[in-house]
Structures are given as C-alpha cells and as structure tokens.
Amino acid sequence: MKPSDLGREYLKPIFANALGQDDLEYQRLSTFSHCNLTLPYHSINTDIQKRIKYVC
C-alpha cells in the first residue's frame, strides 16, 4: 500500500522533523558509552527463549 499524494504531503514534515539534534546527541552518548565495552548486552531474545523452553 502506498500513501496518496495528500498523505505524502501530510507525512513529509513529520518525517523531516522526527529527530532533533538533542535526540541524536543522546543516541551518540548512549551508543558509544565506555560502559558498553564492559557490561554485557541484555537481549530480550534470550529471555523469550528461556520462557519458551520453560513452557515446553
């Protein structure tokens, strides 16, 4: 499904202003934090896998 011309015009400013400078700064700081080198990544997939294993 594709949006109509009117729908595209309505969505253009929303997508153009979806992320601001402050959003990108937070993302940069959290992604490249030195803590990410020492703390393991907690994946939701492993939690779901454990629950499925427990139920079955």
PDBQT receptor file of N, H, CA, C and O in Angstrom, charges set to zero:
ATOM      1  N   MET A   1       0.836  -1.172   0.000  1.00  0.00    +0.000 N 
ATOM      2  CA  MET A   1       0.000   0.000   0.000  1.00  0.00    +0.000 C 
ATOM      3  C   MET A   1       0.885   1.240   0.000  1.00  0.00    +0.000 C 
ATOM      4  O   MET A   1       1.885   1.311   0.715  1.00  0.00    +0.000 OA
ATOM      5  N   LYS A   2       0.511   2.173  -0.783  1.00  0.00    +0.000 N 
ATOM      6  H   LYS A   2      -0.301   2.115  -1.364  1.00  0.00    +0.000 HD
ATOM      7  CA  LYS A   2       1.245   3.427  -0.871  1.00  0.00    +0.000 C 
ATOM      8  C   LYS A   2       0.325   4.567  -0.456  1.00  0.00    +0.000 C 
ATOM      9  O   LYS A   2      -0.869   4.541  -0.754  1.00  0.00    +0.000 OA
ATOM     10  N   PRO A   3       0.876   5.572   0.234  1.00  0.00    +0.000 N 
ATOM     11  CA  PRO A   3       0.029   6.717   0.600  1.00  0.00    +0.000 C 
ATOM     12  C   PRO A   3      -0.306   7.560  -0.625  1.00  0.00    +0.000 C 
ATOM     13  O   PRO A   3       0.433   7.581  -1.609  1.00  0.00    +0.000 OA
ATOM     14  N   SER A   4      -1.418   8.240  -0.542  1.00  0.00    +0.000 N 
ATOM     15  H   SER A   4      -2.019   8.223   0.257  1.00  0.00    +0.000 HD
ATOM     16  CA  SER A   4      -1.837   9.127  -1.632  1.00  0.00    +0.000 C 
ATOM     17  C   SER A   4      -0.950  10.375  -1.640  1.00  0.00    +0.000 C 
ATOM     18  O   SER A   4      -0.116  10.560  -0.753  1.00  0.00    +0.000 OA
ATOM     19  N   ASP A   5      -1.138  11.212  -2.634  1.00  0.00    +0.000 N 
ATOM     20  H   ASP A   5      -1.815  11.061  -3.354  1.00  0.00    +0.000 HD
ATOM     21  CA  ASP A   5      -0.376  12.464  -2.699  1.00  0.00    +0.000 C 
ATOM     22  C   ASP A   5      -0.639  13.320  -1.465  1.00  0.00    +0.000 C 
ATOM     23  O   ASP A   5       0.287  13.905  -0.903  1.00  0.00    +0.000 OA
ATOM     24  N   LEU A   6      -1.888  13.393  -1.048  1.00  0.00    +0.000 N 
ATOM     25  H   LEU A   6      -2.640  12.919  -1.505  1.00  0.00    +0.000 HD
ATOM     26  CA  LEU A   6      -2.244  14.169   0.138  1.00  0.00    +0.000 C 
ATOM     27  C   LEU A   6      -1.588  13.561   1.391  1.00  0.00    +0.000 C 
ATOM     28  O   LEU A   6      -1.098  14.285   2.257  1.00  0.00    +0.000 OA
ATOM     29  N   GLY A   7      -1.588  12.236   1.469  1.00  0.00    +0.000 N 
ATOM     30  H   GLY A   7      -1.987  11.648   0.765  1.00  0.00    +0.000 HD
ATOM     31  CA  GLY A   7      -0.956  11.560   2.593  1.00  0.00    +0.000 C 
ATOM     32  C   GLY A   7       0.540  11.811   2.645  1.00  0.00    +0.000 C 
ATOM     33  O   GLY A   7       1.098  12.020   3.722  1.00  0.00    +0.000 OA
ATOM     34  N   ARG A   8       1.196  11.793   1.488  1.00  0.00    +0.000 N 
ATOM     35  H   ARG A   8       0.742  11.624   0.613  1.00  0.00    +0.000 HD
ATOM     36  CA  ARG A   8       2.642  12.070   1.436  1.00  0.00    +0.000 C 
ATOM     37  C   ARG A   8       2.940  13.489   1.877  1.00  0.00    +0.000 C 
ATOM     38  O   ARG A   8       3.897  13.720   2.615  1.00  0.00    +0.000 OA
ATOM     39  N   GLU A   9       2.132  14.442   1.434  1.00  0.00    +0.000 N 
ATOM     40  H   GLU A   9       1.354  14.254   0.834  1.00  0.00    +0.000 HD
ATOM     41  CA  GLU A   9       2.342  15.837   1.833  1.00  0.00    +0.000 C 
ATOM     42  C   GLU A   9       2.131  16.016   3.337  1.00  0.00    +0.000 C 
ATOM     43  O   GLU A   9       2.825  16.806   3.976  1.00  0.00    +0.000 OA
ATOM     44  N   TYR A  10       1.186  15.289   3.888  1.00  0.00    +0.000 N 
ATOM     45  H   TYR A  10       0.622  14.647   3.369  1.00  0.00    +0.000 HD
ATOM     46  CA  TYR A  10       0.925  15.359   5.330  1.00  0.00    +0.000 C 
ATOM     47  C   TYR A  10       2.091  14.775   6.125  1.00  0.00    +0.000 C 
ATOM     48  O   TYR A  10       2.471  15.317   7.163  1.00  0.00    +0.000 OA
ATOM     49  N   LEU A  11       2.658  13.669   5.638  1.00  0.00    +0.000 N 
ATOM     50  H   LEU A  11       2.349  13.229   4.795  1.00  0.00    +0.000 HD
ATOM     51  CA  LEU A  11       3.715  12.969   6.371  1.00  0.00    +0.000 C 
ATOM     52  C   LEU A  11       5.102  13.584   6.198  1.00  0.00    +0.000 C 
ATOM     53  O   LEU A  11       5.976  13.357   7.035  1.00  0.00    +0.000 OA
ATOM     54  N   LYS A  12       5.324  14.350   5.142  1.00  0.00    +0.000 N 
ATOM     55  H   LYS A  12       4.614  14.535   4.462  1.00  0.00    +0.000 HD
ATOM     56  CA  LYS A  12       6.650  14.927   4.888  1.00  0.00    +0.000 C 
ATOM     57  C   LYS A  12       7.199  15.708   6.074  1.00  0.00    +0.000 C 
ATOM     58  O   LYS A  12       8.320  15.419   6.494  1.00  0.00    +0.000 OA
ATOM     59  N   PRO A  13       6.480  16.685   6.646  1.00  0.00    +0.000 N 
ATOM     60  CA  PRO A  13       7.049  17.430   7.771  1.00  0.00    +0.000 C 
ATOM     61  C   PRO A  13       7.237  16.572   9.025  1.00  0.00    +0.000 C 
ATOM     62  O   PRO A  13       8.132  16.830   9.829  1.00  0.00    +0.000 OA
ATOM     63  N   ILE A  14       6.402  15.564   9.184  1.00  0.00    +0.000 N 
ATOM     64  H   ILE A  14       5.675  15.354   8.530  1.00  0.00    +0.000 HD
ATOM     65  CA  ILE A  14       6.556  14.684  10.347  1.00  0.00    +0.000 C 
ATOM     66  C   ILE A  14       7.865  13.918  10.246  1.00  0.00    +0.000 C 
ATOM     67  O   ILE A  14       8.614  13.842  11.220  1.00  0.00    +0.000 OA
ATOM     68  N   PHE A  15       8.151  13.351   9.085  1.00  0.00    +0.000 N 
ATOM     69  H   PHE A  15       7.543  13.413   8.293  1.00  0.00    +0.000 HD
ATOM     70  CA  PHE A  15       9.387  12.596   8.907  1.00  0.00    +0.000 C 
ATOM     71  C   PHE A  15      10.605  13.509   8.855  1.00  0.00    +0.000 C 
ATOM     72  O   PHE A  15      11.688  13.122   9.293  1.00  0.00    +0.000 OA
ATOM     73  N   ALA A  16      10.439  14.702   8.329  1.00  0.00    +0.000 N 
ATOM     74  H   ALA A  16       9.559  15.016   7.972  1.00  0.00    +0.000 HD
ATOM     75  CA  ALA A  16      11.569  15.628   8.228  1.00  0.00    +0.000 C 
ATOM     76  C   ALA A  16      12.011  16.122   9.599  1.00  0.00    +0.000 C 
ATOM     77  O   ALA A  16      13.193  16.400   9.804  1.00  0.00    +0.000 OA
ATOM     78  N   ASN A  17      11.073  16.236  10.544  1.00  0.00    +0.000 N 
ATOM     79  H   ASN A  17      10.113  16.010  10.378  1.00  0.00    +0.000 HD
ATOM     80  CA  ASN A  17      11.389  16.745  11.875  1.00  0.00    +0.000 C 
ATOM     81  C   ASN A  17      11.291  15.683  12.952  1.00  0.00    +0.000 C 
ATOM     82  O   ASN A  17      11.143  16.012  14.129  1.00  0.00    +0.000 OA
ATOM     83  N   ALA A  18      11.370  14.417  12.575  1.00  0.00    +0.000 N 
ATOM     84  H   ALA A  18      11.490  14.150  11.619  1.00  0.00    +0.000 HD
ATOM     85  CA  ALA A  18      11.183  13.334  13.541  1.00  0.00    +0.000 C 
ATOM     86  C   ALA A  18      12.305  13.286  14.572  1.00  0.00    +0.000 C 
ATOM     87  O   ALA A  18      12.052  13.005  15.744  1.00  0.00    +0.000 OA
ATOM     88  N   LEU A  19      13.528  13.552  14.160  1.00  0.00    +0.000 N 
ATOM     89  H   LEU A  19      13.734  13.779  13.208  1.00  0.00    +0.000 HD
ATOM     90  CA  LEU A  19      14.672  13.523  15.072  1.00  0.00    +0.000 C 
ATOM     91  C   LEU A  19      15.307  14.894  15.131  1.00  0.00    +0.000 C 
ATOM     92  O   LEU A  19      15.604  15.506  14.105  1.00  0.00    +0.000 OA
ATOM     93  N   GLY A  20      15.507  15.361  16.333  1.00  0.00    +0.000 N 
ATOM     94  H   GLY A  20      15.266  14.865  17.167  1.00  0.00    +0.000 HD
ATOM     95  CA  GLY A  20      16.178  16.636  16.525  1.00  0.00    +0.000 C 
ATOM     96  C   GLY A  20      17.619  16.442  16.934  1.00  0.00    +0.000 C 
ATOM     97  O   GLY A  20      18.070  15.313  17.125  1.00  0.00    +0.000 OA
ATOM     98  N   GLN A  21      18.341  17.533  17.069  1.00  0.00    +0.000 N 
ATOM     99  H   GLN A  21      17.975  18.451  16.913  1.00  0.00    +0.000 HD
ATOM    100  CA  GLN A  21      19.745  17.472  17.458  1.00  0.00    +0.000 C 
ATOM    101  C   GLN A  21      19.910  16.840  18.834  1.00  0.00    +0.000 C 
ATOM    102  O   GLN A  21      20.849  16.074  19.052  1.00  0.00    +0.000 OA
ATOM    103  N   ASP A  22      19.010  17.150  19.767  1.00  0.00    +0.000 N 
ATOM    104  H   ASP A  22      18.247  17.773  19.591  1.00  0.00    +0.000 HD
ATOM    105  CA  ASP A  22      19.114  16.592  21.111  1.00  0.00    +0.000 C 
ATOM    106  C   ASP A  22      18.888  15.082  21.117  1.00  0.00    +0.000 C 
ATOM    107  O   ASP A  22      19.502  14.373  21.915  1.00  0.00    +0.000 OA
ATOM    108  N   ASP A  23      18.016  14.578  20.239  1.00  0.00    +0.000 N 
ATOM    109  H   ASP A  23      17.517  15.154  19.591  1.00  0.00    +0.000 HD
ATOM    110  CA  ASP A  23      17.795  13.139  20.141  1.00  0.00    +0.000 C 
ATOM    111  C   ASP A  23      19.055  12.440  19.658  1.00  0.00    +0.000 C 
ATOM    112  O   ASP A  23      19.433  11.392  20.182  1.00  0.00    +0.000 OA
ATOM    113  N   LEU A  24      19.698  13.018  18.668  1.00  0.00    +0.000 N 
ATOM    114  H   LEU A  24      19.391  13.869  18.242  1.00  0.00    +0.000 HD
ATOM    115  CA  LEU A  24      20.899  12.402  18.116  1.00  0.00    +0.000 C 
ATOM    116  C   LEU A  24      22.064  12.459  19.102  1.00  0.00    +0.000 C 
ATOM    117  O   LEU A  24      22.892  11.549  19.136  1.00  0.00    +0.000 OA
ATOM    118  N   GLU A  25      22.131  13.511  19.894  1.00  0.00    +0.000 N 
ATOM    119  H   GLU A  25      21.458  14.251  19.866  1.00  0.00    +0.000 HD
ATOM    120  CA  GLU A  25      23.198  13.619  20.887  1.00  0.00    +0.000 C 
ATOM    121  C   GLU A  25      23.050  12.535  21.947  1.00  0.00    +0.000 C 
ATOM    122  O   GLU A  25      24.039  11.915  22.338  1.00  0.00    +0.000 OA
ATOM    123  N   TYR A  26      21.828  12.300  22.416  1.00  0.00    +0.000 N 
ATOM    124  H   TYR A  26      21.024  12.803  22.099  1.00  0.00    +0.000 HD
ATOM    125  CA  TYR A  26      21.598  11.228  23.386  1.00  0.00    +0.000 C 
ATOM    126  C   TYR A  26      21.968   9.877  22.778  1.00  0.00    +0.000 C 
ATOM    127  O   TYR A  26      22.602   9.054  23.439  1.00  0.00    +0.000 OA
ATOM    128  N   GLN A  27      21.582   9.644  21.539  1.00  0.00    +0.000 N 
ATOM    129  H   GLN A  27      21.067  10.312  21.002  1.00  0.00    +0.000 HD
ATOM    130  CA  GLN A  27      21.890   8.378  20.875  1.00  0.00    +0.000 C 
ATOM    131  C   GLN A  27      23.399   8.192  20.757  1.00  0.00    +0.000 C 
ATOM    132  O   GLN A  27      23.907   7.093  20.980  1.00  0.00    +0.000 OA
ATOM    133  N   ARG A  28      24.112   9.247  20.409  1.00  0.00    +0.000 N 
ATOM    134  H   ARG A  28      23.699  10.140  20.227  1.00  0.00    +0.000 HD
ATOM    135  CA  ARG A  28      25.560   9.159  20.286  1.00  0.00    +0.000 C 
ATOM    136  C   ARG A  28      26.200   8.832  21.630  1.00  0.00    +0.000 C 
ATOM    137  O   ARG A  28      27.092   7.988  21.709  1.00  0.00    +0.000 OA
ATOM    138  N   LEU A  29      25.743   9.502  22.684  1.00  0.00    +0.000 N 
ATOM    139  H   LEU A  29      25.018  10.189  22.620  1.00  0.00    +0.000 HD
ATOM    140  CA  LEU A  29      26.322   9.273  24.000  1.00  0.00    +0.000 C 
ATOM    141  C   LEU A  29      26.022   7.879  24.531  1.00  0.00    +0.000 C 
ATOM    142  O   LEU A  29      26.884   7.250  25.144  1.00  0.00    +0.000 OA
ATOM    143  N   SER A  30      24.809   7.391  24.302  1.00  0.00    +0.000 N 
ATOM    144  H   SER A  30      24.108   7.902  23.804  1.00  0.00    +0.000 HD
ATOM    145  CA  SER A  30      24.459   6.073  24.831  1.00  0.00    +0.000 C 
ATOM    146  C   SER A  30      25.066   4.937  24.005  1.00  0.00    +0.000 C 
ATOM    147  O   SER A  30      25.432   3.899  24.556  1.00  0.00    +0.000 OA
ATOM    148  N   THR A  31      25.172   5.124  22.710  1.00  0.00    +0.000 N 
ATOM    149  H   THR A  31      24.875   5.967  22.262  1.00  0.00    +0.000 HD
ATOM    150  CA  THR A  31      25.715   4.070  21.859  1.00  0.00    +0.000 C 
ATOM    151  C   THR A  31      27.214   3.907  22.055  1.00  0.00    +0.000 C 
ATOM    152  O   THR A  31      27.719   2.785  22.101  1.00  0.00    +0.000 OA
ATOM    153  N   PHE A  32      27.922   5.016  22.171  1.00  0.00    +0.000 N 
ATOM    154  H   PHE A  32      27.512   5.927  22.135  1.00  0.00    +0.000 HD
ATOM    155  CA  PHE A  32      29.374   4.958  22.262  1.00  0.00    +0.000 C 
ATOM    156  C   PHE A  32      29.878   5.161  23.686  1.00  0.00    +0.000 C 
ATOM    157  O   PHE A  32      30.986   5.659  23.888  1.00  0.00    +0.000 OA
ATOM    158  N   SER A  33      29.072   4.778  24.670  1.00  0.00    +0.000 N 
ATOM    159  H   SER A  33      28.173   4.373  24.505  1.00  0.00    +0.000 HD
ATOM    160  CA  SER A  33      29.479   4.877  26.062  1.00  0.00    +0.000 C 
ATOM    161  C   SER A  33      30.529   3.823  26.376  1.00  0.00    +0.000 C 
ATOM    162  O   SER A  33      30.462   2.706  25.863  1.00  0.00    +0.000 OA
ATOM    163  N   HIS A  34      31.496   4.169  27.212  1.00  0.00    +0.000 N 
ATOM    164  H   HIS A  34      31.551   5.076  27.628  1.00  0.00    +0.000 HD
ATOM    165  CA  HIS A  34      32.556   3.212  27.554  1.00  0.00    +0.000 C 
ATOM    166  C   HIS A  34      32.005   2.035  28.364  1.00  0.00    +0.000 C 
ATOM    167  O   HIS A  34      32.638   0.980  28.410  1.00  0.00    +0.000 OA
ATOM    168  N   CYS A  35      30.852   2.191  28.996  1.00  0.00    +0.000 N 
ATOM    169  H   CYS A  35      30.338   3.048  28.959  1.00  0.00    +0.000 HD
ATOM    170  CA  CYS A  35      30.239   1.086  29.744  1.00  0.00    +0.000 C 
ATOM    171  C   CYS A  35      29.838  -0.058  28.819  1.00  0.00    +0.000 C 
ATOM    172  O   CYS A  35      29.779  -1.208  29.253  1.00  0.00    +0.000 OA
ATOM    173  N   ASN A  36      29.567   0.237  27.567  1.00  0.00    +0.000 N 
ATOM    174  H   ASN A  36      29.615   1.172  27.214  1.00  0.00    +0.000 HD
ATOM    175  CA  ASN A  36      29.179  -0.807  26.619  1.00  0.00    +0.000 C 
ATOM    176  C   ASN A  36      30.312  -1.781  26.355  1.00  0.00    +0.000 C 
ATOM    177  O   ASN A  36      30.077  -2.881  25.854  1.00  0.00    +0.000 OA
ATOM    178  N   LEU A  37      31.532  -1.397  26.683  1.00  0.00    +0.000 N 
ATOM    179  H   LEU A  37      31.723  -0.503  27.090  1.00  0.00    +0.000 HD
ATOM    180  CA  LEU A  37      32.674  -2.295  26.485  1.00  0.00    +0.000 C 
ATOM    181  C   LEU A  37      32.824  -3.292  27.630  1.00  0.00    +0.000 C 
ATOM    182  O   LEU A  37      33.425  -4.351  27.450  1.00  0.00    +0.000 OA
ATOM    183  N   THR A  38      32.291  -2.970  28.790  1.00  0.00    +0.000 N 
ATOM    184  H   THR A  38      31.802  -2.110  28.936  1.00  0.00    +0.000 HD
ATOM    185  CA  THR A  38      32.486  -3.827  29.959  1.00  0.00    +0.000 C 
ATOM    186  C   THR A  38      31.226  -4.574  30.384  1.00  0.00    +0.000 C 
ATOM    187  O   THR A  38      31.323  -5.659  30.958  1.00  0.00    +0.000 OA
ATOM    188  N   LEU A  39      30.057  -4.023  30.117  1.00  0.00    +0.000 N 
ATOM    189  H   LEU A  39      29.978  -3.142  29.650  1.00  0.00    +0.000 HD
ATOM    190  CA  LEU A  39      28.815  -4.670  30.518  1.00  0.00    +0.000 C 
ATOM    191  C   LEU A  39      28.248  -5.488  29.362  1.00  0.00    +0.000 C 
ATOM    192  O   LEU A  39      28.248  -5.028  28.220  1.00  0.00    +0.000 OA
ATOM    193  N   PRO A  40      27.769  -6.689  29.647  1.00  0.00    +0.000 N 
ATOM    194  CA  PRO A  40      27.197  -7.497  28.567  1.00  0.00    +0.000 C 
ATOM    195  C   PRO A  40      25.875  -6.919  28.099  1.00  0.00    +0.000 C 
ATOM    196  O   PRO A  40      25.153  -6.282  28.866  1.00  0.00    +0.000 OA
ATOM    197  N   TYR A  41      25.574  -7.146  26.850  1.00  0.00    +0.000 N 
ATOM    198  H   TYR A  41      26.161  -7.663  26.227  1.00  0.00    +0.000 HD
ATOM    199  CA  TYR A  41      24.318  -6.694  26.258  1.00  0.00    +0.000 C 
ATOM    200  C   TYR A  41      23.211  -7.646  26.686  1.00  0.00    +0.000 C 
ATOM    201  O   TYR A  41      23.332  -8.861  26.526  1.00  0.00    +0.000 OA
ATOM    202  N   HIS A  42      22.132  -7.093  27.229  1.00  0.00    +0.000 N 
ATOM    203  H   HIS A  42      22.034  -6.106  27.359  1.00  0.00    +0.000 HD
ATOM    204  CA  HIS A  42      20.999  -7.915  27.654  1.00  0.00    +0.000 C 
ATOM    205  C   HIS A  42      19.984  -7.977  26.521  1.00  0.00    +0.000 C 
ATOM    206  O   HIS A  42      19.311  -6.992  26.219  1.00  0.00    +0.000 OA
ATOM    207  N   SER A  43      19.886  -9.120  25.915  1.00  0.00    +0.000 N 
ATOM    208  H   SER A  43      20.433  -9.920  26.161  1.00  0.00    +0.000 HD
ATOM    209  CA  SER A  43      18.986  -9.292  24.777  1.00  0.00    +0.000 C 
ATOM    210  C   SER A  43      17.639  -9.829  25.247  1.00  0.00    +0.000 C 
ATOM    211  O   SER A  43      17.578 -10.770  26.038  1.00  0.00    +0.000 OA
ATOM    212  N   ILE A  44      16.579  -9.233  24.762  1.00  0.00    +0.000 N 
ATOM    213  H   ILE A  44      16.628  -8.468  24.120  1.00  0.00    +0.000 HD
ATOM    214  CA  ILE A  44      15.229  -9.713  25.087  1.00  0.00    +0.000 C 
ATOM    215  C   ILE A  44      14.995 -11.089  24.481  1.00  0.00    +0.000 C 
ATOM    216  O   ILE A  44      14.178 -11.858  24.988  1.00  0.00    +0.000 OA
ATOM    217  N   ASN A  45      15.701 -11.406  23.404  1.00  0.00    +0.000 N 
ATOM    218  H   ASN A  45      16.364 -10.781  22.992  1.00  0.00    +0.000 HD
ATOM    219  CA  ASN A  45      15.523 -12.700  22.750  1.00  0.00    +0.000 C 
ATOM    220  C   ASN A  45      15.925 -13.855  23.657  1.00  0.00    +0.000 C 
ATOM    221  O   ASN A  45      15.292 -14.910  23.625  1.00  0.00    +0.000 OA
ATOM    222  N   THR A  46      16.964 -13.675  24.464  1.00  0.00    +0.000 N 
ATOM    223  H   THR A  46      17.479 -12.817  24.491  1.00  0.00    +0.000 HD
ATOM    224  CA  THR A  46      17.367 -14.753  25.373  1.00  0.00    +0.000 C 
ATOM    225  C   THR A  46      16.316 -14.963  26.449  1.00  0.00    +0.000 C 
ATOM    226  O   THR A  46      16.070 -16.102  26.846  1.00  0.00    +0.000 OA
ATOM    227  N   ASP A  47      15.689 -13.900  26.933  1.00  0.00    +0.000 N 
ATOM    228  H   ASP A  47      15.889 -12.975  26.611  1.00  0.00    +0.000 HD
ATOM    229  CA  ASP A  47      14.624 -14.045  27.925  1.00  0.00    +0.000 C 
ATOM    230  C   ASP A  47      13.432 -14.797  27.341  1.00  0.00    +0.000 C 
ATOM    231  O   ASP A  47      12.860 -15.668  27.996  1.00  0.00    +0.000 OA
ATOM    232  N   ILE A  48      13.067 -14.462  26.123  1.00  0.00    +0.000 N 
ATOM    233  H   ILE A  48      13.532 -13.755  25.591  1.00  0.00    +0.000 HD
ATOM    234  CA  ILE A  48      11.941 -15.136  25.471  1.00  0.00    +0.000 C 
ATOM    235  C   ILE A  48      12.271 -16.601  25.239  1.00  0.00    +0.000 C 
ATOM    236  O   ILE A  48      11.419 -17.469  25.434  1.00  0.00    +0.000 OA
ATOM    237  N   GLN A  49      13.490 -16.881  24.828  1.00  0.00    +0.000 N 
ATOM    238  H   GLN A  49      14.182 -16.176  24.670  1.00  0.00    +0.000 HD
ATOM    239  CA  GLN A  49      13.918 -18.253  24.585  1.00  0.00    +0.000 C 
ATOM    240  C   GLN A  49      13.861 -19.083  25.869  1.00  0.00    +0.000 C 
ATOM    241  O   GLN A  49      13.440 -20.239  25.836  1.00  0.00    +0.000 OA
ATOM    242  N   LYS A  50      14.275 -18.510  26.987  1.00  0.00    +0.000 N 
ATOM    243  H   LYS A  50      14.617 -17.571  27.014  1.00  0.00    +0.000 HD
ATOM    244  CA  LYS A  50      14.213 -19.209  28.277  1.00  0.00    +0.000 C 
ATOM    245  C   LYS A  50      12.775 -19.507  28.668  1.00  0.00    +0.000 C 
ATOM    246  O   LYS A  50      12.475 -20.591  29.167  1.00  0.00    +0.000 OA
ATOM    247  N   ARG A  51      11.882 -18.540  28.442  1.00  0.00    +0.000 N 
ATOM    248  H   ARG A  51      12.126 -17.659  28.036  1.00  0.00    +0.000 HD
ATOM    249  CA  ARG A  51      10.475 -18.754  28.792  1.00  0.00    +0.000 C 
ATOM    250  C   ARG A  51       9.833 -19.818  27.923  1.00  0.00    +0.000 C 
ATOM    251  O   ARG A  51       9.041 -20.624  28.409  1.00  0.00    +0.000 OA
ATOM    252  N   ILE A  52      10.169 -19.827  26.641  1.00  0.00    +0.000 N 
ATOM    253  H   ILE A  52      10.813 -19.172  26.246  1.00  0.00    +0.000 HD
ATOM    254  CA  ILE A  52       9.627 -20.844  25.746  1.00  0.00    +0.000 C 
ATOM    255  C   ILE A  52      10.127 -22.218  26.174  1.00  0.00    +0.000 C 
ATOM    256  O   ILE A  52       9.363 -23.183  26.178  1.00  0.00    +0.000 OA
ATOM    257  N   LYS A  53      11.383 -22.313  26.529  1.00  0.00    +0.000 N 
ATOM    258  H   LYS A  53      12.004 -21.529  26.526  1.00  0.00    +0.000 HD
ATOM    259  CA  LYS A  53      11.961 -23.579  26.960  1.00  0.00    +0.000 C 
ATOM    260  C   LYS A  53      11.282 -24.060  28.241  1.00  0.00    +0.000 C 
ATOM    261  O   LYS A  53      11.051 -25.257  28.409  1.00  0.00    +0.000 OA
ATOM    262  N   TYR A  54      10.962 -23.128  29.146  1.00  0.00    +0.000 N 
ATOM    263  H   TYR A  54      11.150 -22.155  29.009  1.00  0.00    +0.000 HD
ATOM    264  CA  TYR A  54      10.316 -23.464  30.408  1.00  0.00    +0.000 C 
ATOM    265  C   TYR A  54       8.889 -23.948  30.172  1.00  0.00    +0.000 C 
ATOM    266  O   TYR A  54       8.445 -24.885  30.837  1.00  0.00    +0.000 OA
ATOM    267  N   VAL A  55       8.165 -23.336  29.249  1.00  0.00    +0.000 N 
ATOM    268  H   VAL A  55       8.526 -22.575  28.709  1.00  0.00    +0.000 HD
ATOM    269  CA  VAL A  55       6.773 -23.690  28.978  1.00  0.00    +0.000 C 
ATOM    270  C   VAL A  55       6.681 -25.043  28.280  1.00  0.00    +0.000 C 
ATOM    271  O   VAL A  55       5.789 -25.839  28.573  1.00  0.00    +0.000 OA
ATOM    272  N   CYS A  56       7.602 -25.301  27.358  1.00  0.00    +0.000 N 
ATOM    273  H   CYS A  56       8.327 -24.655  27.120  1.00  0.00    +0.000 HD
ATOM    274  CA  CYS A  56       7.536 -26.553  26.571  1.00  0.00    +0.000 C 
ATOM    275  C   CYS A  56       8.060 -27.679  27.321  1.00  0.00    +0.000 C 
ATOM    276  O   CYS A  56       8.081 -28.801  26.816  1.00  0.00    +0.000 OA
TER     277      CYS A  56
